């Protein structure tokens, strides 16, 4: 099993920045390959924001490219999402996710990000 705990959400004005962090723990931690972030806005489906592999290959949703940066510390089993130039449409609950080499997917409980206009 793997547990994911997010931190760093909050309220920020448009144009501001936030940094989300996710700490992974558990007996299956060494099976994790992919980590990332999804988000879900009210009334919308959960969508991919960014992912990063153990080898630091990254992938971003088009609307966040150039504004968000995902990074990973394999030694500390943490993943971060630096969010700059935030827009009101970035408002959502952000979920940390991890996928193992066995294709098991884990989710954190989510952290609220609210961007005011």
Secondary structure, DSSP 8 states (H G I E B T S, - for coil): --EEEEE--EEEETT--EEEEEEEESTTGGGEEEEEEEEE-TTS--EEEEEE-TT--EEE-GGGTTTEEEEEETTTTEEEEEE-S--GGG-EEEEEEEEETT--EEE---EEEEEE-
